[in-house]
Amino acid sequence: MLFFSDNLNAKIWTITEAKARLSELLRLATDKPQFIGTKKTYVLISREKWEEVTRPKAPMGDSLVEMMANVGELELPSRKDPEREIPFQ
């Protein structure tokens, strides 16, 4: 996941530290992910970040239709016009 890539040099809390300083750990997790454990590492993130990461992505077609609403009217060529040259051939 992309939001972990900038945390390679982040502090890794031991389990003992995490237990003793839970409120600080939770406060820091609202800004950026917090790593807990040395042998097996766990990541603590805010609920908002979790919902953002796990939110289902809209299908591409739906996104394109939504974006088109902001473009305005498209001028489509008439089928009666003479054939146009295709520039990508």
Backbone torsions as a table, in degrees:
resi	resn	phi	psi	omega
1	MET	NA	140.9	-170.7
2	LEU	-63.7	-34.9	-173.2
3	PHE	-72.1	-6.8	176.2
4	PHE	-89.8	-16.7	-171.1
5	SER	-61.8	-29.7	-178.4
6	ASP	-89.5	7.7	-175.9
7	ASN	-110.3	25.5	-178.2
8	LEU	-65.3	-28.1	179.2
9	ASN	-106.6	22.1	-179.9
10	ALA	-71.7	155.1	177.0
11	LYS	-66.4	136.5	174.7
12	ILE	-107.6	115.4	-178.9
13	TRP	-76.5	139.2	169.8
14	THR	-77.4	163.1	179.1
15	ILE	-60.1	-41.1	-179.7
16	THR	-62.6	-45.2	177.7
17	GLU	-62.1	-43.0	-178.2
18	ALA	-62.2	-41.4	178.0
19	LYS	-65.2	-44.1	-175.7
20	ALA	-71.7	-28.9	-174.3
21	ARG	-124.5	42.8	-175.2
22	LEU	-57.9	-44.0	-177.7
23	SER	-63.0	-39.6	177.5
24	GLU	-66.4	-41.8	179.0
25	LEU	-59.2	-45.4	179.0
26	LEU	-65.4	-40.4	179.1
27	ARG	-62.7	-43.8	-179.9
28	LEU	-67.5	-30.2	-179.0
29	ALA	-68.6	-17.7	177.0
30	THR	-70.4	-25.6	-179.2
31	ASP	-93.5	-42.9	-178.8
32	LYS	-153.7	158.3	-179.1
33	PRO	-59.2	143.6	177.6
34	GLN	-115.3	136.0	-176.6
35	PHE	-104.1	131.5	-177.8
36	ILE	-125.6	131.9	175.0
37	GLY	105.0	145.3	-178.1
38	THR	-104.7	-44.0	179.4
39	LYS	-80.0	-47.9	177.0
40	LYS	-122.8	114.4	-172.8
41	THR	-93.3	138.0	175.5
42	TYR	-117.3	155.9	-178.2
43	VAL	-120.0	131.4	177.2
44	LEU	-108.4	122.4	177.8
45	ILE	-128.8	162.7	179.4
46	SER	-71.2	159.4	179.1
47	ARG	-62.1	-38.8	-180.0
48	GLU	-60.4	-44.5	178.9
49	LYS	-64.8	-40.7	179.0
50	TRP	-60.9	-45.4	-179.9
51	GLU	-65.4	-36.3	178.0
52	GLU	-64.7	-42.1	-176.9
53	VAL	-73.6	-35.8	-175.2
54	THR	-95.1	-2.7	179.8
55	ARG	-62.0	131.5	178.6
56	PRO	-61.0	139.6	179.5
57	LYS	-83.1	140.7	177.5
58	ALA	-71.5	145.3	175.7
59	PRO	-59.5	150.0	-176.0
60	MET	-58.2	-39.1	179.6
61	GLY	-59.6	-42.1	178.7
62	ASP	-63.8	-41.2	179.1
63	SER	-63.1	-41.7	179.4
64	LEU	-64.3	-41.5	178.9
65	VAL	-63.5	-41.8	178.4
66	GLU	-63.2	-41.1	180.0
67	MET	-67.8	-33.1	-178.9
68	MET	-65.2	-27.6	179.2
69	ALA	-61.5	-28.2	-179.0
70	ASN	-87.3	-11.4	-176.1
71	VAL	-80.4	-35.7	-175.8
72	GLY	104.0	-157.7	-178.0
73	GLU	-79.7	138.3	173.4
74	LEU	-99.4	136.0	178.5
75	GLU	-94.0	109.7	-179.7
76	LEU	-92.9	138.8	178.9
77	PRO	-68.8	148.8	178.2
78	SER	-73.2	145.9	177.6
79	ARG	-72.0	-15.3	-179.1
80	LYS	-85.2	-14.8	178.6
81	ASP	-65.4	153.5	177.3
82	PRO	-63.5	156.3	-179.2
83	GLU	-58.8	141.3	178.7
84	ARG	-97.8	156.1	175.8
85	GLU	-72.9	137.5	178.6
86	ILE	-90.7	115.5	-172.1
87	PRO	-72.2	-14.7	-173.2
88	PHE	-101.1	14.2	-179.4
89	GLN	-93.8	NA	NA
